[in-house]
Amino acid sequence: MTVLTPLAMRATLGQPGDRGLRTYTQEEMLAYARWRGLPLSAWTFRDWIRIGLLGTASDREWPGRGHGSGSAARWSSQQFALFQLVLAQKQSLRFESNAPYCNLPVWKWLYWGDQADVGLQQVKRALRTWQQWYQKNSQKKRSVRKHVRELVTMSASRHAMGTRDLVNDLTDMALDGDSLDEATLREIFALIIDPKGIGEARGPQGREFTPEELSRRISLQALAAQLDLARLPDPLWELARVGQLLARYRYQLAQAEWESAATASHERPLPRASLRALTPSSCFLLLYMLAILARGPHPSVQENLQPRAWLTGAVNANIATEPIPMPLLLPNGLPILRLQTAVTIRHHAAMPWSFSFTLPYM
């Protein structure tokens, strides 16, 4: 799991007043890494760019003939802030692979908008790195089993029998995409959710799952792991980001309804979302959303969220984010921030449609 301290998360904003003005050379960034006690080589720096941990240089400085030939590449203050964040995570979480750290640039692209200065090409490299690692990761079966067990725990009827064996069957099917069959998945989840065949649906407080919904989840998870990212056009990536932000917005609406409902229910609601909690799942959530979009038409979805509308250029979106200070202060006296996000979707044949929400850091 990626752990973000308040100080590290505050660094994602860069230094006050220098956004878009101050830039950094590779030598300056490597000097900072040495100062932090994590010296890096120039080869490692270039490799971080290749795998998506860092973006390409945003500017080049040409000293002129009198100062010799060549140029000095420079990175924006936002990319330097990302570099600091990756270093902080490498010192606190010592993963053997760089792939888990790829959640950081994807997280910034998903939730921070343009001010993150993380471009789509960097996100593609980062997600490809993470996907390749996930496919070969020895912990993959454990993580899939954990996800399946959580789904079963949330949705199982008290009359369900043999749920342990059913969890094993579902895990094996999710890992082996070739043997995945949604009809069989629905039958398994029917035994878990509705063993008496009375149309029962179960789930956490405020949400009920049907066998069809849960079988679709497992099927999409298997599809996401094998998705050919290179074949996905850019508009689908942009729609996936908007789709993920919309999911966050609807989640918060549902969370507010659960908290305001005067109920004596002892069912546990889903956890409150925060920027820190979303970080370690950023790559998976983006990949999952891309799998949904790549699967085909979605008749029940509104027109301005249909993949075909984005692919033809009929729809585009604007994402505006603004950090808002909270009364709580960090040890250095700076306020803890929450992120206000506003999304406006424009369709050439319809009125603009907007939604907004606020995500706390923790």
C-alpha positions as CSV (number, residue, x, y, z in Angstrom):
1,M,0.0,0.0,0.0
2,T,1.2,3.5,-0.8
3,V,1.3,5.7,2.3
4,L,1.2,9.4,1.9
5,T,2.0,11.6,4.9
6,P,0.5,15.1,5.1
7,L,3.8,16.7,4.5
8,A,4.5,14.5,1.4
9,M,1.0,15.3,0.0
10,R,1.5,19.0,0.6
11,A,4.6,18.7,-1.6
12,T,2.4,17.7,-4.5
13,L,1.6,21.4,-4.9
14,G,5.2,22.4,-5.3
15,Q,6.5,25.7,-3.8
16,P,4.1,28.6,-3.4
17,G,4.4,31.1,-6.2
18,D,6.6,29.1,-8.5
19,R,4.1,27.0,-10.5
20,G,4.7,27.5,-14.2
21,L,7.8,29.7,-13.5
22,R,10.5,27.8,-11.7
23,T,12.0,24.8,-13.6
24,Y,14.6,22.3,-12.7
25,T,17.4,20.5,-14.5
26,Q,18.2,16.8,-14.2
27,E,21.3,17.8,-12.2
28,E,19.3,19.8,-9.7
29,M,16.8,17.0,-9.2
30,L,19.6,14.4,-8.7
31,A,21.3,16.8,-6.3
32,Y,18.0,16.9,-4.3
33,A,17.8,13.1,-4.3
34,R,21.4,12.9,-2.9
35,W,20.4,15.4,-0.2
36,R,17.4,13.2,0.7
37,G,19.8,10.3,1.1
38,L,18.6,8.4,-2.0
39,P,21.3,9.0,-4.7
40,L,20.2,8.2,-8.2
41,S,22.2,7.8,-11.4
42,A,21.5,9.6,-14.7
43,W,20.6,6.2,-16.1
44,T,18.0,5.6,-13.3
45,F,16.5,9.1,-14.0
46,R,16.1,8.3,-17.7
47,D,14.5,5.0,-16.8
48,W,12.0,6.7,-14.5
49,I,10.9,8.7,-17.5
50,R,10.7,5.6,-19.7
51,I,8.4,3.8,-17.2
52,G,6.2,6.8,-16.5
53,L,7.3,7.8,-13.0
54,L,8.5,11.1,-14.5
55,G,7.4,13.1,-17.5
56,T,9.6,14.4,-20.3
57,A,11.3,17.8,-19.9
58,S,8.9,20.7,-20.5
59,D,11.6,23.1,-21.6
60,R,15.1,23.3,-22.9
61,E,17.7,25.9,-22.2
62,W,20.1,26.8,-25.0
63,P,23.2,28.6,-23.6
64,G,24.4,29.9,-26.9
65,R,27.6,29.5,-28.9
66,G,29.8,31.2,-26.4
67,H,28.9,28.6,-23.8
68,G,29.5,25.5,-25.8
69,S,27.1,23.3,-27.7
70,G,24.1,21.4,-26.5
71,S,21.1,22.3,-24.3
72,A,19.9,21.7,-20.8
73,A,16.5,20.0,-20.3
74,R,14.3,21.4,-17.6
75,W,11.3,20.0,-15.7
76,S,8.4,22.0,-14.3
77,S,7.9,22.6,-10.6
78,Q,4.9,20.1,-10.6
79,Q,7.1,17.4,-12.1
80,F,9.7,18.2,-9.4
81,A,7.0,17.9,-6.8
82,L,6.1,14.4,-8.3
83,F,9.8,13.5,-8.2
84,Q,9.9,14.5,-4.4
85,L,6.8,12.3,-3.8
86,V,8.3,9.3,-5.5
87,L,11.5,9.7,-3.5
88,A,9.5,9.9,-0.3
89,Q,7.6,6.8,-1.1
90,K,10.8,4.9,-2.0
91,Q,12.3,5.7,1.4
92,S,9.1,4.7,3.3
93,L,8.0,1.7,1.2
94,R,10.8,-0.3,-0.3
95,F,9.1,-2.2,-3.1
96,E,11.3,-4.5,-5.2
97,S,9.7,-3.1,-8.4
98,N,9.1,0.5,-9.5
99,A,5.7,-0.5,-10.7
100,P,3.7,0.2,-7.5
101,Y,5.1,3.8,-7.5
102,C,3.4,4.3,-10.9
103,N,0.2,4.9,-8.9
104,L,1.6,8.3,-8.0
105,P,1.6,9.9,-11.5
106,V,-1.7,8.2,-12.4
107,W,-3.2,9.5,-9.1
108,K,-2.1,13.1,-10.0
109,W,-3.5,12.9,-13.5
110,L,-6.8,11.4,-12.3
111,Y,-7.6,13.8,-9.5
112,W,-5.5,16.9,-9.8
113,G,-6.4,18.0,-13.4
114,D,-4.1,20.2,-15.5
115,Q,-2.3,21.7,-12.5
116,A,-0.6,18.4,-11.9
117,D,1.3,18.8,-15.2
118,V,1.1,15.0,-15.8
119,G,0.4,14.4,-19.5
120,L,-1.5,11.5,-21.0
121,Q,1.6,10.0,-22.6
122,Q,3.2,9.8,-19.2
123,V,0.1,8.2,-17.8
124,K,0.1,5.6,-20.6
125,R,3.7,4.7,-19.8
126,A,3.0,4.4,-16.1
127,L,-0.2,2.3,-16.5
128,R,1.6,0.0,-19.0
129,T,4.4,-0.5,-16.4
130,W,1.9,-1.3,-13.6
131,Q,-0.2,-3.6,-15.8
132,Q,2.8,-5.7,-16.9
133,W,3.9,-5.9,-13.3
134,Y,0.4,-6.9,-12.1
135,Q,0.2,-9.7,-14.7
136,K,3.4,-11.3,-13.5
137,N,3.2,-10.3,-9.8
138,S,3.4,-13.2,-7.4
139,Q,0.9,-11.4,-5.1
140,K,-1.7,-11.2,-7.9
141,K,-3.5,-14.3,-6.8
142,R,-3.6,-13.2,-3.2
143,S,-5.0,-9.7,-4.1
144,V,-7.6,-11.2,-6.4
145,R,-8.7,-13.7,-3.7
146,K,-8.9,-10.8,-1.2
147,H,-11.1,-8.8,-3.6
148,V,-13.4,-11.8,-4.2
149,R,-13.6,-12.7,-0.5
150,E,-14.6,-9.1,0.2
151,L,-17.3,-9.2,-2.4
152,V,-18.6,-12.5,-1.1
153,T,-18.6,-11.2,2.5
154,M,-20.5,-8.1,1.6
155,S,-23.2,-9.9,-0.4
156,A,-23.5,-13.5,0.9
157,S,-26.9,-14.6,2.2
158,R,-27.1,-16.2,5.6
159,H,-28.4,-19.3,3.8
160,A,-25.4,-19.6,1.5
161,M,-23.5,-22.9,1.7
162,G,-19.9,-23.7,0.8
163,T,-18.8,-20.1,0.3
164,R,-15.1,-21.0,0.8
165,D,-15.1,-23.4,-2.2
166,L,-17.1,-20.8,-4.2
167,V,-14.4,-18.1,-3.4
168,N,-11.7,-20.5,-4.7
169,D,-13.7,-21.1,-7.9
170,L,-14.2,-17.4,-8.5
171,T,-10.6,-16.7,-7.9
172,D,-9.4,-19.3,-10.4
173,M,-11.8,-18.0,-13.0
174,A,-10.7,-14.4,-12.5
175,L,-7.1,-15.3,-12.9
176,D,-7.7,-17.5,-16.0
177,G,-9.4,-15.1,-18.4
178,D,-9.6,-17.9,-21.1
179,S,-12.0,-19.9,-18.9
180,L,-14.1,-16.9,-17.8
181,D,-17.8,-17.4,-18.5
182,E,-20.3,-14.9,-17.3
183,A,-23.2,-17.4,-17.3
184,T,-21.2,-19.6,-14.9
185,L,-20.2,-16.5,-12.8
186,R,-23.9,-15.5,-12.4
187,E,-24.8,-19.1,-11.3
188,I,-22.0,-19.0,-8.7
189,F,-23.1,-15.6,-7.3
190,A,-26.7,-16.7,-7.3
191,L,-25.7,-19.5,-4.9
192,I,-24.0,-16.9,-2.8
193,I,-26.5,-14.0,-2.8
194,D,-29.8,-15.8,-3.5
195,P,-29.5,-19.5,-2.8
196,K,-33.3,-19.9,-2.4
197,G,-34.0,-18.2,-5.7
198,I,-36.4,-15.6,-4.3
199,G,-34.7,-12.6,-6.0
200,E,-32.7,-11.5,-3.0
201,A,-30.0,-8.8,-3.4
202,R,-27.5,-8.0,-0.7
203,G,-24.6,-5.6,-0.1
204,P,-23.2,-3.0,2.2
205,Q,-25.4,-0.3,3.7
206,G,-26.9,1.8,0.9
207,R,-26.0,-0.6,-1.9
208,E,-27.4,-3.9,-3.0
209,F,-25.6,-6.3,-5.4
210,T,-27.3,-8.7,-7.7
211,P,-25.6,-11.8,-9.1
212,E,-25.4,-10.1,-12.5
213,E,-23.6,-7.1,-11.1
214,L,-21.0,-9.1,-9.3
215,S,-20.4,-11.5,-12.2
216,R,-19.8,-8.4,-14.4
217,R,-17.2,-7.1,-11.8
218,I,-15.2,-10.3,-11.9
219,S,-15.4,-10.5,-15.7
220,L,-14.1,-6.9,-16.1
221,Q,-11.3,-7.4,-13.6
222,A,-10.0,-10.3,-15.8
223,L,-10.4,-8.2,-18.9
224,A,-8.6,-5.3,-17.4
225,A,-5.5,-7.4,-16.7
226,Q,-5.2,-8.4,-20.4
227,L,-6.3,-5.1,-21.9
228,D,-4.2,-3.9,-24.9
229,L,-3.5,-0.3,-23.8
230,A,-1.7,0.6,-27.0
231,R,-4.8,0.1,-29.1
232,L,-7.0,2.5,-27.0
233,P,-7.5,5.9,-28.6
234,D,-6.8,9.0,-26.5
235,P,-10.5,10.1,-26.1
236,L,-11.2,6.8,-24.3
237,W,-8.5,7.7,-21.7
238,E,-10.0,11.1,-21.2
239,L,-13.5,9.6,-20.8
240,A,-12.1,7.1,-18.3
241,R,-10.7,10.0,-16.2
242,V,-14.1,11.7,-16.3
243,G,-15.8,8.4,-15.5
244,Q,-13.6,7.9,-12.5
245,L,-14.3,11.4,-11.2
246,L,-18.0,10.9,-11.7
247,A,-17.8,7.7,-9.7
248,R,-16.1,9.7,-6.9
249,Y,-18.9,12.3,-7.1
250,R,-21.7,9.6,-6.9
251,Y,-19.9,7.8,-4.1
252,Q,-19.9,10.9,-2.0
253,L,-23.5,11.5,-2.6
254,A,-24.3,8.0,-1.5
255,Q,-22.0,8.4,1.5
256,A,-23.8,11.5,2.6
257,E,-27.2,9.7,2.3
258,W,-25.9,6.8,4.5
259,E,-24.6,9.2,7.1
260,S,-27.7,11.3,7.3
261,A,-30.1,8.4,7.3
262,A,-31.6,7.8,10.8
263,T,-31.3,4.0,10.8
264,A,-30.6,1.4,13.5
265,S,-28.9,-0.8,10.9
266,H,-25.7,-2.4,12.1
267,E,-24.4,-2.9,8.5
268,R,-21.0,-1.3,7.9
269,P,-21.0,1.5,5.2
270,L,-18.3,1.7,2.7
271,P,-15.3,3.7,3.9
272,R,-15.0,7.4,3.4
273,A,-13.0,8.4,0.3
274,S,-9.9,10.6,0.6
275,L,-7.0,11.4,-1.7
276,R,-4.6,9.4,0.4
277,A,-6.9,6.4,0.4
278,L,-7.3,6.5,-3.4
279,T,-3.6,6.6,-4.2
280,P,-2.6,2.9,-4.0
281,S,-5.6,1.9,-6.2
282,S,-5.2,4.6,-8.9
283,C,-3.8,2.3,-11.6
284,F,-6.3,-0.5,-11.0
285,L,-9.2,1.9,-11.0
286,L,-8.1,3.6,-14.3
287,L,-7.5,0.2,-15.9
288,Y,-10.9,-1.1,-14.7
289,M,-12.6,2.0,-16.1
290,L,-10.8,1.5,-19.5
291,A,-12.0,-2.1,-19.5
292,I,-15.6,-1.0,-19.1
293,L,-15.3,1.5,-21.9
294,A,-13.5,-1.0,-24.2
295,R,-16.2,-3.6,-23.7
296,G,-18.6,-1.9,-26.1
297,P,-21.9,0.1,-26.1
298,H,-23.6,1.1,-22.9
299,P,-27.3,1.6,-23.7
300,S,-28.2,2.8,-20.1
301,V,-25.5,5.5,-20.0
302,Q,-26.3,9.1,-21.0
303,E,-25.2,10.3,-24.4
304,N,-22.4,12.6,-23.2
305,L,-20.7,9.7,-21.5
306,Q,-20.9,7.3,-24.5
307,P,-17.5,6.2,-25.9
308,R,-18.7,6.8,-29.5
309,A,-19.5,10.5,-28.7
310,W,-16.0,11.0,-27.4
311,L,-14.4,9.1,-30.2
312,T,-16.1,11.3,-32.9
313,G,-15.1,14.5,-31.1
314,A,-18.7,15.4,-30.2
315,V,-17.9,15.7,-26.5
316,N,-15.1,17.1,-24.5
317,A,-14.6,18.0,-20.8
318,N,-13.0,20.6,-18.7
319,I,-11.6,19.6,-15.3
320,A,-10.8,22.4,-12.8
321,T,-9.2,21.7,-9.4
322,E,-8.5,24.1,-6.5
323,P,-6.8,23.2,-3.2
324,I,-8.8,24.7,-0.3
325,P,-7.1,25.2,3.1
326,M,-8.7,23.5,6.1
327,P,-8.5,24.8,9.7
328,L,-6.1,21.9,10.6
329,L,-2.4,22.7,10.4
330,L,0.7,20.6,9.6
331,P,3.7,20.6,11.9
332,N,5.3,23.2,9.7
333,G,2.3,25.6,10.2
334,L,0.9,25.2,6.7
335,P,-2.8,24.2,6.5
336,I,-4.0,20.7,5.4
337,L,-5.8,21.0,2.1
338,R,-8.8,19.5,0.5
339,L,-9.2,19.4,-3.2
340,Q,-12.3,21.0,-4.9
341,T,-12.9,19.4,-8.3
342,A,-15.4,20.8,-10.9
343,V,-16.0,18.9,-14.2
344,T,-17.9,20.4,-17.1
345,I,-18.9,18.1,-20.0
346,R,-19.8,19.8,-23.3
347,H,-21.7,18.1,-26.1
348,H,-22.1,19.8,-29.4
349,A,-25.8,19.1,-29.5
350,A,-26.7,19.6,-25.9
351,M,-26.3,22.0,-23.0
352,P,-23.2,21.6,-20.8
353,W,-23.5,19.3,-17.9
354,S,-21.4,19.8,-14.7
355,F,-20.8,18.2,-11.3
356,S,-18.4,19.1,-8.5
357,F,-17.1,17.5,-5.2
358,T,-14.5,17.9,-2.6
359,L,-12.0,15.3,-1.6
360,P,-10.1,15.6,1.7
361,Y,-6.5,14.5,2.0
362,M,-7.3,12.0,4.7
